[in-house]
Amino acid sequence: MDRRSAVRTALRSLAAAALTTVAAPAVLRGRYRLFAASPAEYSARTIALMHEATVIDMLCQFAFEDLRKDDVPLATRWLRDPAAFTAEHFATFRDSGVSVLALGSGPGNYDDAMKFYAQWNGFIASHGDWFTRIDDAGDLRSVKPSGKIGIMLSAQISDHFRTPDDVDTFYSLGQRVSQLTYNMQSRIGAGFLENRDGGLSAFGHSIVQRMEHVGMVVDLSHCADQTTLDALAAVTRPPIFSHASSRALMPTCPRCKSDDALKRLAAKGGVVGIPMIRFMIRPAPPVTVEHVVDHVEHLFTLIGPDHVGIGSDLDMAGLANPFPRTGAPSVLGQPNFSRYGAYFTPHGGAHVDGLDHSKRIFDLTEAMVRRQHSDASIKLLLGGSFARVLSATWK
């Protein structure tokens, strides 16, 4: 029996138990433990929604480097030697409920990007029974029935595009999403940590045009305000903020997007993915899944469920940032990083409290169920909104 058949059978059994067994507390509560290693309980409705939806995490870091544990981090080891990725490792991905994940790396310059995509194509090919590359709308439709995890080749920076022709080259290697800038200035435009935001450059316009011509999604998550607005004006296909939250709820964090930018995104048919980074959700602790849902609800009201999805910016294990062997998180060394208003857990993590595990989308779904959102809206959040944009943009 495959995993989906087992879930269907379990749900039928749970429903039958609810009708015939009046003495069992779990049945009366309608809540069930899904995972032996976790005491967490989920409602039958959450289980059904996760079973039915093609869940898309529009920015999943796969595995961050963690030098606290190993001299060679798992993420590096797996790409160097795909055989090092075992069935036990895959179980974490399989049980997460995520159907499709978009990679979160910034591959850097042209040569580094060539290596990056070669390694990932090799890794996916080496584990064809477990993973499949997501290239088009047909892949989005077929990945859940296949029982595999879909990997979307993407980038958090576009510095590897030396000319517009390079967009064609990397599209042919499988790249389907590219973030125009990271945090600083590039030939394309300004990231939000840059001192001056001159907007989208002439070169940036040519890259956007070529991306739309080949069918590559334009991502504006880290772009500074004017660069974001210029790009939104330039695009003719739906763009995305793969991972961004609402500045209306985080007015001191310019990394979050303004209501104006969010409305313009929606007007172009785009989608914003809610992150699970603590200092992009709330300015100070405590910060929980309930505060994540606050952002979801603000966006539902502002631009509608059709324009909201998930971009956790965590790795599959729940880490939100790489860890050096000792000392502070390495992300702190960036110029103007104070603009984030960053704060961390006692162990140096940047994740939302309680979501530092692979099954975090179950927790988000459960919180949405508690807030009495409709099945249709929750399914859009889980992946339906991003599936629409990707299908509209990819050729």
N, C-alpha and C positions, 0 to 999 in steps of 0.2 A: 504493500500500500504506500503510495507516495504521500508527501507532506500535505498537499492540499486535500487529498481524499481523507486523510486522517483528521484534518481540521473540520471538514464537513461532517464526518461521522461524529466527532466530538461535540460539535454544535447541536446536531440532532439529538444526541444522547442527553446533553444538558437541557435542551428544551423539554424532552420527555420527562427528565427528572423533575423539572420545575412543575410539571402538571401532575405528577403522581406521587412525589415524595414531599410531604409537608413537614417532616421532622428534621431534615438536614439543614443546619444554619446557613451553609454556603449557598444552597439552592434558594432558600428564602431571601437571602441577600442578592441573589443573582450575580455573584462574584466568584471568580475562579482563579486558582493559581495555574499559570501556564508553564512555569520554568522551575525545575526542581531546585536550582541553586538560589532562587530568589523567593522571598516571602510575599512579594507584590501580588495583589489580586486585581483582576480586570473584569469589567462587566461583559456579559455575553454580547452586548451591542458593540463594544470596542473590539472584541475578538472578531466579530463578523465583519466590521468595517475594514479592519486590517487584512482580513482574508480576501475580501472582495476587491480592494483597491490595488492598483499598480502604484506602489509608494515610490515617489521620486524625491531623493535628497539632492538638491541642485548644487550643493557643495559639501562633499564628504572627503575628508583628508586621507581616507583609507587607513593609513597607519603613520602617525607622527614619529619622528625620530625621538627616542627616549634613551639617552646615554646613562641614565641612572641605573638601568638594568643590564645593559649589554654594551660591550665595546663596539660591536657592529649592530646597529638597530635593526629590528625586524624589517622595517620598510625598505632599508637598503639591501638587506640580505635577500629578501624575496625577489627584488628586481635583478640582482646579480645572479641569483641561482633560483629560478622558479620552483625547483624541486623542494626547496626549503619550506614552501607553503604547503601545509599538510591538511588532511581532512579535519583535524581538530581546529586548525585556524579557520577553515571555511565554515565550520559550525557556528562561529560567532556571527558571520555575515548572514548565513542562512536563517538563523533564529531571530535576526534583528527585525524582520518584517519589511525591510527595504528591498524593493525590486530593482531599482536603478539608482546608481550613485554617479555623480559627476565629480571628477578628480579636482583637487584643490591646489595643485602645485603651481608655482610660477617658474616655468622652465628656463627663463633667462634669455640668453642670446641665441642666435641661429644654431650654432653647433651644439649647445647644451639642449636645445629643444629637439634637435634631431636625435640625440641620444635618449632623451626622455621618452619620446614617442616610440622609438625602436624598442626600448626596454618594456614599455607597457604593452605594445603589440605582441612582443615575445611572451610576456607573462600570461596574457589572455589566451594566446594560442596554446600555451603549455597546459592550460587548465580548461580546455574546451568543455569538459563535462560540468564545470562549476560556473564559469563566467562566459559572457558573450559581449562583444563590442556593440554599442548602440550607435547605429549609423543613420537610421531613418525612422519614419513613423511606423513602418511595418515591424521594426525591431521592438518599438515600444509596445505594440499590441501583442507580440508573441512572447515577450520575455517572461511574463508571469506564468502562462501555461507551460512554458518549458521547464520551470523549476530552477532556472539558472539566475544568477545575479548579473544585471546589465551594468557595464562600465562605460561611461561617457567620457571620451577624451576631451579635456578642456584645459584652459590655462587662466591664471589670475593676472596675466600681464601679456602684452602683445609686442614686446621688444624683439621677438624673433622674426617679426615681419619687417625685413629690410626694405622691401618694395612690395607693391600690391601683388606681384606674381608669387611671392612667398605664401600668400594666403591660399592660393591654389595648391601649392606644394603640400602644406600642412593639412589642408582639407583631404587631399589624396591619402595622407597617412592616418586619417581618421579623426582629426580634430573637428569638433562640431560647435564649440562655444569658445569665445575668447573675450576676456575682460580687457577693455581698451588700455587702462592704466592700472598700476598698483598705487602705492601711496605717494610717490614722488613724480617729478616732471619726466616726461618722455617726449619723443618726437611727435606723438599722437596728441597728447594733452597733459593736463595736470591731475595728479592724485591729491587727495584731500589733505595730506601733510605738507604739501609744497607751500613755499612762502607766498607765491603769486599764482593766481589762476588765470591764465590767458585764454582759456577755452580750448575748443577743438581746433587743432592746426589744419592747414591745408593738406598736409600729409595725412593727418587723421581722417579727414574727409575722404581721401582716396582709399584708405584702408576700409572704412565703413562701407563705401560703395562696392568694393571688391568682396567683402564678406557677404553682403546681401546678394551679390551676383552668384556666388558659388553656393550659398545656402548655409552660412555659418552665423550663429546667433551672436548678437552684440550684447555684451554684458558691461554694465556701467557701475558696478557695486562700489569700487574704491575711488571713482572719479570725483574730483572737486566739483563744487556747485555749478560753475559756469560751463565747465567741460561736460558735465552731465546734461545741462539744458541744451547746449549746442548739439550734442549727439542725439538727444531726443528729437530735436528739430530736424536733424539730418536723415534719420532712419525712415525707411518706407515699409519695413517689416517689423513685427513686434519685437522690441528689445526686452532685456530683463535686468533686474537687480538680483543676481543669484542669491545674495545674502546681505540683507539690509533691513534695518528696523526703522521705527518712526521717530523723527526728531521732535514731533509734537509731544511725545512722552519722554524724550531725552534731549531737552533743549540745549544742554551744554556739550553735546557730542556731535561734532560736524560730520563724523563718519555715518551717522544716521541720515536718512533722506527726509527732506522737507515735504510738507503736504503738497506744495506746488509741484515739486518734481514727481511725487507719487501720482498725482492727478494727470500730469502729462504722460507719464509712463502708461497709465491705464487708457488714456485717450488713443495711444498708439497700439493698444491691444496687449501690452506687456504684462509681466508678472513680477512680483517681489517675493523673494524667499526669506522667511523668518529665521534668523540665526539663533543659536543657543549659547552665545558668548555673553557672560554675565554683565560686562560693562557696556554692552549694546542694548541691554534690556532694562536695566535699572541702575541709577547712579550710585547706589550703595547697597550693601547687603541688609537684610536677606533678599535673595533673588531666587525664585522658584518657577516651576512650570506655570503657575497661575499668572505670574507677571509676563511670561511669554504669551499666554492667551490674551492678556490685556492688549498687547500689540496686534495680535490677530484680529481682535474685535474692533480696535480702532481702524484698522485697514479695511475690514469688512464694511464698516460704516462709511468710510471715506471713498473707497474705490470699488467695493464689491468683492464677493468671494471668488469671482472669475479671475481675479487679478492677484491672488495671494496663494503662496505655496510654502515649501520648506527648503531652507538652505542652511543646515545646522552649523557648518564650519567646524564640526568636530570630526575626529577620526572615528573609525568604527568602534574602538574600545571606549570612546567617550572623552579622549584628551582633546583639549582646545588649543594646544600650543606645543611646540617641541620643548624638550627638557634637556638642558646641559647636565653634565655630571654633577656639578656643584654650582651654587650661586643662583642669581635671579634668572627668571625666564629670559631667553635670548631675544624676544621681541622688543624688549625695553631699549635696545640700542639704536632704534630708528630715530632720525631727526624729528623733532616736534611731536614725539609720541605722546606727550602729555595731553594732546588734543583728544585722545581717546577717553581721558578720565579713567584710566584703567585701574582696576583693583583685582586681587587674586585670592584664592583660597589659601589657607595656611601652608599647603603643600606646593603652592605656586601655580595652580590651575586656573584657567580662565572660563571654565564651563559654568553654566547655570546649575545651582545646587540641585542634586538629585537626578540630573540628566547625564551624568558621567558614566554611561554604560551603553551597551550596544542596542538595547531594547527601548531606547528613549522615545521612539515614535509611538509606542504603545501608551506611554505616559502622557504624551501630548494629546493623543486621541481620547484617552480617558478624561482628561481635563476638559476637552471640547464637549464630550458627552455630558459631563457634570454641568456645564454652562448651558445645556439644552439647545445646542446648535443642531440643525437638521443633518440627516445623513448626506444629502446632496452637497451641502456646504463643506462638511468634513471631508468628503471624497475629493472635492476640488482642492482643498488644502493639502491633502495627502499626495496628490499627484495629478489630478485632472486638469488643473490650471496650467501647469508647466507642460503637460502632454499636448495641450492645445497649441501653445506657443511654438513648441519645438516642431510639431507637425506642420504648422503654418509656414515655418521658416526653412526647414530642411527640404531639399529637392528630392 
